[in-house]
Amino acid sequence: MPSEMTSEIVSRVLILAQWATLIYFLTINSFYVLLLAAACWELWKHNSQAQQSSMLRLLGSKVAPSISVLAPAFNEAATITDSVKGLLALYYPNLEIIVINDGSSDATLEILIQEFDLEPIENVYQRRQDALQTKAVVGRYRSRNHPNFVVVDKVNGGKADALNAGLNQASGQLVCAVDADTLIEPDAMQRMVRPFLDRDDVLAAGGTIRVANGCTVRGCRVVATPVPHHFLAGFQVLEYLRPFLFGRLGWNRLGGNLVISGAFGLFRSEAVVDIGGYAHDAIGEDMELIMRLRTRSYERKVCHRVEFIPDPVAWTQVPESLRALGGQRDRWHRGLAEVLWRYRRALLNPRYGALGMVVFPYFLFVELLAPAVEALGLLVIIAGFALGIVNLPFASLFLLVAYGYGLILTASTLVMEEVNYHRHDGFKDRLLLVTWAILENFGYRQINVFWRLKGLVRFVLGRTDWGAIERQRFNSPKAQPDTANL
């Protein structure tokens, strides 16, 4: 009798869990459709406006705002030369390049000095009254061949500290934060600056990040973009396309963006300095900065916008080992959890407008908690098989809603990419993208759930370490591990 009662209770719990997970995924996937529709409308509007503007006029325009590019570098000896040459070749009339060597233990600084003929200059910027507090700056250099290129050498303090040191040095009206292993397309700055010219209330804008693995790089430019044959890199091509093409683009319409990628973002320098620069104690310093800019603007009742622009493109390397990728996803999820907890006052708070009522709840209940709910759904199916009470209709519906629906959204993103940007040529590349889109649901998505859950647990336990980062020269077949900022 007790065993029958226990079995009945377990059965009821499993049924309840089944319906809860099914309703959850139906709800969020329906919202994804809304986000996709908003992205399509936003992309159409963006393309129409872009056709009417002339970037050639901007090139010679005296009103073009000055831009300071900030590139923190920690043990980037493998890629720093290519990255800086790419930045120096950007098409923009008033551009300052600032590389911040954040206490590298490899030959990053020596390579910069040799390759770009650097000479020491005085650290005059430390006298500024609005200077942000950073770790000690031990040297400052300017290139003899490129007067707009400056290197700040400082004691290691992490990425946020390095960016703040760059902000102290920057003279531009706008600052562009990039990763030192990123290659930016030549006309990206002209495209990225457009919203700042159109509106006075734009505080930040972000561009698209694409996967450089497997691409051909010549003259510090990506000249061929085949789809990676390595399965991890191929899956990540899709992972980058989805949030940039329909995620962040859709949020332009539905309440504003909460994320500008730390690898490629443009900000009003005055606004960033006014709120104290990048937070030293944040794991996800890029998302934290956007959240702070937006919440402060609501609290001060100041109009503000954070835009995503789809056509400025930067190319970055992604991990090709499970260990490195797992560490990255763990860190990203911890960063998300930390920012949402830090600004929990905004949740469902009308004072924060669309940010509090739409954007924040989405990132909490979907982005943060989705791996936990997906793991619950998978465990319910496994438990049902183990206990001999398999609910085949639920298992079929769960897989259809959680994975089949996702495959449709991925296919829609690939169509948007093909129609608007056509970055991958040839039938083989398109076929490979479709293949990766199907295969990512068998093993890769599940291990990604594990990595994100691990990050959530580590956040609860108070872990703030970064783990290891892999760097390699562009076009190089093998990655060399480096120690990341601690």
PAGURO-479029 format. One record per atom (N, C-alpha, C): x, z, y. Coordinates in pm, whole numbers, plus 50000, padded with zeros to 5 digits. Atoms other than C-alpha are relative to their C-alpha. Layout:
<recs>
XZY;...
</recs>
This chain:
<recs>
500815000049878;500005000050000;500855000050128;499165000349880;502695009050258;500744987050017;499275012649990;504624977550171;499104988950051;500945010049952;501494956550227;499755001550150;500214997449858;500944973450564;501214995550080;498775004249931;504584967650660;500064984850009;499995014650002;504304931250557;499014994450102;501015004549903;501124927750766;500505001750143;499484997549865;502814943051072;501074989750035;498945009949977;505874920651035;499414986350025;500665013049985;503614890450997;499374998650137;500655000449869;501664899151313;501044999050112;498935000649899;504884904951510;500594986050007;499455013650002;506234871351397;499054990050064;500995009049939;502994853851494;499995001550151;499974997449856;503064870551836;501244993850064;498755005749949;506714860551885;499934984850001;500155014550007;505864825151777;499254994650121;500815004849889;503144820752036;500685002350134;499324997049873;505194837352310;501094989650029;498935009749979;508184814252258;499444986050022;500595013249985;505974783652224;499424998150140;500585000849865;504074790852546;501114999550105;498875000049905;507364798052723;500594986150013;499365013149993;508894764652630;499054989350050;500975009349943;505684745752707;499975001150151;500044997749856;505684761553052;501234994650070;498805004249928;509294755253143;500224984949987;499835014450012;509304719853005;499014992550088;500955006049905;506184712153207;500565000850142;499384998949868;508034725153512;501144989950013;498955010249997;510954702453417;499444986350036;500645012849966;508544673053436;499734999350150;500224999449855;507564684053787;501304998250075;498705001249937;511244687453877;500514985649991;499585013950017;511934652653738;499234990850095;500805008249907;509064637653939;500495001850143;499494997349865;510364654654255;501364993150019;498685006449990;513864641354179;499864984950019;500215014549985;512574605654141;499574996650142;500455002249863;510784607954475;501155002050099;498894996949911;513824623454641;501084989149992;499005010550016;516134596854498;499564987150067;500545011949932;513884568854621;500145001450151;499894997649855;513784584454967;501454999350045;498595000049964;517544589654969;500574985950002;499495013650005;518284553954865;499484991550116;500575007449887;515944540355133;500725003450129;499314995749878;517624560855406;501454995449999;498605003950009;521124552555280;500194985250033;499905014249971;520434515255305;499914997250149;500175002149857;519494519155670;501185005250083;498874994349926;522624538755767;501244991449979;498775007750010;526044523755828;501195009549999;498814991550008;529094542655705;501154994050078;498935006249922;531294517355881;500005004950143;500094994749864;530004529856215;500585014150005;499504986350005;530834565356108;501525000549999;498545000150010;534424556156031;500665000250137;499385000649868;535134548556395;499285008350104;500824992549907;532654572556547;500725012350053;499404988249939;533854598956792;499185012649973;500854988450025;530924621256695;500105004849856;499854995650139;531944623456330;500645013849998;499454986450001;532494660756265;501315000649922;498734998250071;536004671356163;499765008049872;500144993650131;536374682255801;501345005449953;498834994150065;538894705955644;499705001449852;500174999150145;539244701855267;500855011449947;499314988350054;540154734555091;500124998549849;499765001750143;541744731254747;500855011549948;499224989250061;542754764154579;500734994849877;499205004650114;545524758754325;500695011949935;499314989750077;546604783054057;500504993749871;499395006350117;549034769153798;499414986149973;500545013550009;547934733353865;501104989449998;498885009349996;551334716953816;499694986749932;500295012350074;549874691553571;499204990050080;500925009149932;547304677153812;500144999850151;500034998149855;548214687654167;500444987550076;499535011949930;550114655854263;498904989550010;501085009850001;547284632654159;498865004450091;501114995049921;544684654954324;500274998750150;499685000649857;546464656954661;500074985550047;499955014149962;547194619654668;498594994250013;501385004449990;543524613654603;499335005050127;500594994549878;542514636754889;500554993050124;499405006649884;544954620255129;499494985750018;500495013849994;543444586355047;498514999050032;501425000349967;539884596355140;499754992550130;500365007549881;538164573955395;499175008950092;500734991949903;537244596755683;500875001250125;499185000949878;538324596156051;500735012750040;499414987649950;539124632956108;500045010149886;499934992350124;540264649755788;501285008249993;498874990950019;542514679755727;500005004649854;499884996050140;543784687355375;500805013149992;499334987050014;544654723755293;500005003949853;499854994950136;545984733354951;500485014450008;499644985949999;546144770754890;500625003449865;499314996250124;548764779954630;499815015049979;500424986150018;547314812254496;500935007349903;499054992550080;550474828154358;500274993949865;499765006850128;551064802054088;501315004649938;498784996250071;553574812053822;500714987949942;499335012250046;554354775953731;500644992950120;499265007449896;555954748553944;499084993350102;500945006349908;552884740454154;500584998550140;499475000649863;554524749054489;501224990950008;498785008349998;557854732854403;499664985249993;500425014150011;556094700554304;499424995250132;500575003749871;554134700354630;501094997850105;498915001249903;557284706054838;500774987049978;499195011850032;559154678354659;499214987050020;500775012449998;556384652454630;499524996250140;500615003049871;555044655654986;500895003950118;499014997349896;558194665055179;499505010650098;500544989049918;556884698455305;501105007350074;499084991649922;558564718855577;499265012550044;500664987549959;557854755355668;499534999450144;500504998649864;555744762355977;499535014350019;500344986249966;554674794156155;498585003249957;501334995350041;551714814656029;499195004550120;500684996149876;549924813856362;498545003749978;501444997850017;546414814556217;499655014549976;500304986050028;546744851356122;499675007850127;500324993049874;546354860156491;498544998250041;501395002449965;542774847156499;499195012849987;500804987850002;540274874656580;498974999949887;501015000950105;537784861756323;500604997649862;499335002750128;540364858856044;499435008949890;500504992650115;539064869155703;501145007249931;498984992250070;540944895655507;500324993649865;499585006050127;542974880955221;501305006749954;498674995950045;546014888355010;501054993650090;498965004249906;549294883655196;500384985449984;499495013749997;550314848555297;501515000750015;498534998950000;553994844055220;500684987450054;499405012249947;554494808755350;498954989950038;500915010549955;552904779555524;500844987550024;499215012249995;554054743355505;499134988350049;500665012349960;553194709755658;500834988249951;499315011850048;554034675555521;500584992050117;499385008649898;556484654555726;499374986149998;500565013450013;554834623155593;498504999450027;501454999549979;551214634455624;499695012350086;500194988549911;550694656855930;498685007449979;501294993550024;547114664155823;499965007849868;499924993050128;548314679955497;500795012950015;499404986849986;549054717455495;499895007449867;500034991450118;549944741255211;500155014450045;499924985649976;549274778555234;500435006649870;499484993150118;551344799154988;499715014950015;500434986249988;549934833754917;500125007449869;500024991450119;549934862754677;498694997749926;501195002750080;547494857854390;498895009950029;501144991449975;544054870954470;498714994549944;501205006250055;541644848054286;499494988850089;500495012049931;539714817254389;499335003350133;500694996549876;537504834254650;501005003850109;498994995949904;540524849954818;500784988050052;499295012149959;542314816454822;499164991750096;500875007649910;539314799254979;499905006650137;500034993149871;539154826055249;501294997850078;498745003149932;542834820455324;499974985850056;500175013649951;542004783555355;499084999450121;500914999449885;539114791555590;500725004950124;499204995149887;541534811055811;500854988850060;499145010949955;543724780155832;499224988350056;500765012249971;540934754355870;499664998750147;500385003149862;540314737756205;498754991450007;501145009150002;537414715456095;498675006850027;501364995049980;533784719456198;499315002249866;500534998650135;532934714955830;501175002749907;498974997750101;534864727355529;499464995149866;500375005150131;534824710855189;500835007349895;499314992750107;535674732954892;500054991149876;499825008250121;537104713654595;500915007449903;499054995050099;538874722354273;501254991350003;498725007249992;542544712554256;500154989549891;499915010150106;541964692553936;498884989650012;501125009049977;539204671354094;500444987650076;499755012549930;539394634854199;498724995750072;501165003549919;537024625754483;500024985150031;500065014349970;535844590054533;500264997650148;499525002349863;537204573754853;498955001550110;501024999649895;533894571455043;499105012349990;500884988650025;532494604954923;499745008350125;500184991849880;533074623455252;499034993450097;500925006949910;531264596855452;498555001949954;501344998250054;528284600255221;499545014650012;500354985750001;528404638355207;499645005150139;500204994949866;528404642655584;498664995850060;501235005549942;525144623655639;498965010550038;501044990349960;522744653355628;500395008550120;499564992249885;524874672055884;499834992150130;500235008449883;524514642456122;498514998750029;501455001949983;520764639656063;499305012550049;500714987549969;519844676556104;501005010750042;499144989049954;521264706856284;499885012449912;500234987850079;519904731956032;500594999449860;499375001050132;521884719955729;501255008849999;498864990950012;524294747555624;501014995349896;499115004150109;525694731955308;499424987949930;500425011650079;525594700555100;500954998749881;499195001950120;526804692954750;499874986049947;500025013250061;527704660954570;499935001049849;500085000950145;527654649654210;501375001949936;498794998350079;530284660953960;499834992149871;500035007850123;531074637053677;501245003149916;498954996850095;533244640353368;501074989350001;498885009449993;536694624353398;500684997749866;499365001550131;537704628853033;499774986049945;500125013450056;538434595052881;500014989050102;500015010149895;538344577253217;501434994950027;498725005749961;541144554553337;500225002850148;499684996549861;542834566953657;501234992050043;498875007349942;545054544453868;500035002850149;499884997149858;546404552954211;499125011550043;500814988049972;544574586454194;498524996650017;501395004149995;541274567954157;499504997249859;500635003150128;538904565953863;499554985550005;500295014449995;538754528753788;499214995149880;500805003550117;537094528053445;499385012749944;500744987950037;534454552153318;499314998649864;500635000550133;533894548152944;499465013649960;500554987550051;531774574352771;501015006149903;499004993850089;534104599552599;499594999149853;500255000150143;534434596152223;500135013949938;499914986250047;535324632952186;498635006550013;501394995350000;532064650252093;499725010450108;500264989849899;532464680152327;499934993950140;500035006649869;533294658452627;498744991450013;501215008249996;530424634852536;498755008150027;501154991349973;527904663252525;499995004650145;499944995049863;529124675552862;499694989250104;500455010749911;528584641353021;498505001350024;501454998349988;524884646752950;499665012850075;500274987249933;525024682953064;500234999150150;499765001749857;526424672153400;498984990750063;500985009349945;523974643453444;498665006950025;501334994049989;520854664553386;499845008750124;500214991549882;521334691853650;500234992950132;499725006649873;522764668453911;498964989350034;500905011249969;520404638753876;498545004250012;501404996249981;517074655753819;499835014750037;500134985949967;517764692953862;500175002650149;499724996849859;519434697154199;499324990350095;500715009649916;517884665554337;498545003950014;501384995549993;514434678654249;499825012250087;500114987849919;515144712054416;500064997050150;500085003949858;515674693754747;498554999950047;501415001249967;511914688554737;499225012749975;500824988850046;510734720654570;500425013750050;499664986749949;512374748554765;501455001950036;498614998949960;516004741154829;500915004249886;499044997350107;519114744054617;500585014050010;499364987050009;520654776554502;501454998749956;498655002150051;523844761054365;500624987750066;499135011049960;526514739554528;501275001749918;498874998750090;529274732554280;501275003850074;498734996049940;532534750254360;501044989149994;499055011050011;534294718054260;499844989750111;500225010349898;532774697654546;498805003950086;501074996049910;530754712654833;500474999850144;499705001049858;530604708355212;499165010350076;500674989049931;529734737455447;500334999850149;499674997549859;529484745255816;500965011950003;498984989650006;532664765355863;499585012450079;500424988649917;531174787156139;499025008949924;500994992250075;528284797755914;500665008049888;499334993150110;530604806655624;500835011750052;499184989249943;532994826955841;499105011150053;500924990349940;530034844056012;499485010149897;500504990750101;528864859255681;501135006349919;498884993350064;532364870155579;500714992049893;499305008450096;533524840555371;499545002249857;500324998750142;533604840354993;500175014549955;499964986250051;532944872954807;501105001549896;498884997750091;536044886454632;499545005549865;500424993150122;534034905854374;498944992349922;501005007950069;531794877354257;500644991149895;499515008950104;532344859153929;499674985550036;500425013349955;530344829154053;499984999450150;499904999249854;531614828154410;499284988650071;500685011249937;530064793854479;498505002650012;501434996949995;526504804154388;499735012050089;500194988149916;526934838054557;500024996350147;499925004149860;527924821154883;498704993450044;501255006649966;524824798954880;498875010150011;501054990049998;522584828454798;500115008750124;499824991749880;524094848855081;499634992250126;500375008349885;523754820155329;498494999050015;501445002149994;520124815055237;499255013050029;500714987549975;519034851555225;500235004950143;499734995949861;520764859255557;499194991650098;500775008749911;519034829355716;498545004250003;501384995150003;515634841655599;499885013250075;500064986949935;516414876955718;500154998950152;499845002249856;517494863756060;498954990650056;501075009449962;514504839956066;500574987750069;499345012049950;516784810356122;499734988549903;500235011750084;515964775355996;501304996149930;498815003650075;518354764055726;499644990849885;500185008850115;518774738155454;501304999349920;498875002650090;521064734155153;499634987649920;500375013050054;521044697855041;500904996049883;499215006950102;522144679354731;499954985050029;499895014349973;523384643754791;500524993349873;499625005050133;523524622954470;501154990149997;499015010850011;525914594754565;501445003750032;498584996049994;529104613354675;500415005549863;499624996550138;530984617154346;501425005449995;498684994750032;533894638554233;500125000549849;499765000450144;535444635553888;500885011849961;499264988250042;536654666153702;500185000049848;499774998550143;538114674353363;499125011249944;500794989750067;535984693953118;500735004249873;499314995250120;537144714952822;499684991449877;500205007250125;537624697452489;500305008649878;499864990850113;538094728452276;498845010050007;501124990650005;535354752152162;500355013150070;499614987349938;537334782352280;499924999250152;499995001449854;537814769452635;498594997950053;501365002749956;534254756352664;499135012549989;500774987750015;532794788552527;500325010150108;499624991049891;534774808752781;499404995950131;500585005049876;533544786553062;498505003350008;501444997649999;529864789452962;499675014950006;500124985449990;530204826952911;500155004350145;499724996449861;531674829753262;498904995250094;501075005149916;529014807553420;498755008649990;501234992350017;526194828153270;500155014050057;499754987049937;527784860853376;499884998850152;500085002149856;528114846553727;498574998850047;501425001449966;524434836653731;499315013549997;500634986850012;523344871153610;500415009150115;499504991549894;525534888253866;499364996850134;500585004049870;524194868254162;498525003950005;501424996550001;520554873054058;499805015050012;500114985349988;521094910454016;500365004550141;499554995949867;522934913254349;498924997450105;501025003649901;520084896254535;498595001449945;501304997950063;517174909454329;498915003350101;500994996949898;515454920054652;499174987750038;500715012249961;514444883654700;498934995949900;500925004250105;512474881054374;498555002350040;501434999749967;508814872854451;499735007150132;500144993949868;509354885354806;499654989050102;500415010649906;507374864155060;500924998850121;499085000649886;509954872955325;501024988949984;498975010050028;512324848455155;499404986349966;500615013150010;509854819655147;500104993949860;499915007150128;510324793354875;501135005349914;498894994250076;513634809454776;499515011649913;500454988350073;511924841954675;498844997449907;501235002150076;508664827754544;500104989149893;499905011050096;509824796654354;501404999049939;498655002850048;513594791754331;500565011749919;499454988350068;514644827254239;499315002649866;500644997950131;511964831853969;500414989749896;499575010350094;512984798653813;501375003449941;498654997250049;516644808153791;500035012749914;500054987950082;515724842353651;499354997449865;500785001150124;513084833253393;500354987649917;499655012150074;514404798953298;501514999349974;498575001850016;518134795453362;500665012149932;499344988050053;519054831653281;499455003849862;500614994550121;516574840853007;499714989749891;500315010350100;516074807252831;500805001449871;499284998650127;518904812852579;499485011449913;500544988850078;517404846352477;498704996049932;501285004150057;513954830952423;500224989549891;499725010150101;515384801052237;500585006549874;499454992950115;517404824252014;498905007449924;501124993250064;514224844351948;499184990349916;500765010050075;512374812751845;500694995949872;499255003850120;515124802751604;500015011349897;500014988650092;515264837951457;498645001749932;501354999150059;511474837751405;499854990049886;500075010150107;511764805351206;500815004449878;499144995650111;514654819051000;499365011849926;500654988350063;512794852050940;498804995749916;501155004950076;509714832950830;500414994149866;499505005550126;511714813850570;500485011149907;499434989350081;513454845550453;498925008649935;501074991450051;510204864850411;498934992249926;500975008250073;508344835950254;498694998350071;501245001749922;505764834350533;500224989350106;499665010949909;506864801750686;498744994350062;501095006549928;504514788250951;500484986250041;499505013449975;505234751150930;499464993950130;500475005449872;502934741751222;500785005550120;499234994449888;504784766151450;501414994350003;498645005250004;508214754751332;500064985950055;500035013949952;507254718551396;499764999550150;500295000049857;505764726151738;501195005250081;498864994349928;508744747551840;501114989650014;498945010049996;511244720451748;499614988350089;500475011149918;509114693951916;500075003550148;500064996049859;508644713452240;501405003350053;498694995449951;512114729052264;501054989049997;498945010050017;514154699252143;499504985750027;500525013449976;511954668252142;499704997550146;500295000949857;510744674552497;501304998750078;498725000749933;514324680352603;500664986549984;499435013350024;515384647352446;499344989750091;500705009249910;512714629252649;500535001450142;499464997849866;514014645252970;501414994350013;498655005749998;517564635452878;499934984750010;500175014649996;516424599652815;499574995550140;500445003549864;514674599353155;501175000750097;498824998849914;517894611253320;500924988049982;499155011550027;519844583353149;499434987350064;500635011549934;517314557953279;500255000550151;499704998549857;517724571853633;501434996150031;498595003349982;521484569053597;500244985049991;499785014350022;521334533453467;499414991750113;500685007849896;518874520853729;500695001650135;499514997349865;520504537254031;501524998950015;498554999149982;524244540853961;500824991749901;499385009250096;525184521653647;501505002649988;498584996150007;528454540653599;500654996149869;499445003050132;528874532153232;499594985949959;500275014050031;529174495253141;500024997649850;499925004450137;528524478452812;499005006749907;500984995150097;526124482552523;500555011849921;499404989350080;528564504752330;499945013550073;500064987649924;528714530452612;498585005550003;501394995449996;524934531852639;499585005549865;500334995450134;524594535152265;500655013649971;499304987450022;527174563052262;499325011450075;500734989849925;525284582052534;498735004249925;501204996850076;522084579752331;500355008049874;499554992750120;523984591252022;500315014550034;499694986249960;525354621852204;498725007650036;501254993549962;521854628852340;499245005049878;500684995850123;520484630751985;500795011049930;499184990750078;523404648951826;500185013650065;499784987049934;523694676452088;498985010549955;501034990650046;520514691851944;500315006249865;499694995450136;522154697451605;501345007550000;498814991750003;524634725751643;500545003250138;499404997349869;525974721451996;499085008350088;500924992449916;522854733752171;499895014449952;500134986550054;522634763551939;501245008650031;498804992149968;526254773951993;500075002750150;500094997549856;525664770052368;499105012050029;500874988349988;522824795052333;500795012749972;499174988450034;525274818952166;500955003450113;499054997549891;527854814752447;499315006350120;500724994749884;525264821352716;499495014149975;500414986350034;523874851552535;501195009550006;498784992049993;527424864352502;500325003450145;499754997549858;527844860452878;499045010350056;500994990449954;524624879752938;500355014249955;499604986950053;525774908252714;501245005150072;498774995949932;529214908752876;499725003950145;500394995649865;527544910753219;499475014249997;500564986450013;525584941353106;501115010149976;498884991050029;528854956252980;501005000850115;499144999149882;530494949953318;501284992049992;498785008150012;533064923753211;500084990050115;499805009049886;534524903953503;501194990749983;498835008350021;537504886053345;499594985249994;500245014349995;537854848153366;500344992849871;499595007150121;539524838853036;501024989250031;498975010449988;541734808152986;499414986850048;500385013249949;541574774253159;501014989949949;499105010450045;543014742053021;500144989350108;499735010549903;544644716153248;500824989149932;499215011050049;546034681953171;500094989350109;499915011249909;547234651753362;498894990149967;501005010250024;544594625253411;500604988849916;499575010050098;544824599153134;500885005949891;499164993750102;546794624452925;499165003649879;500814997350118;545634628552565;499915014649961;500004986150044;546474665352528;499985009550118;500094990049895;545644695852736;501015010949977;499074989050008;548084723252814;499315012650052;500684988149955;546684758552834;500765007150111;499444992049891;547254779253146;499285013450004;500654987149978;546484814753239;499174999050127;500905001249884;543504816653474;500175012050092;500004988849906;543084838553781;499305012049937;500594987850056;542374874353684;499295007950108;
</recs>
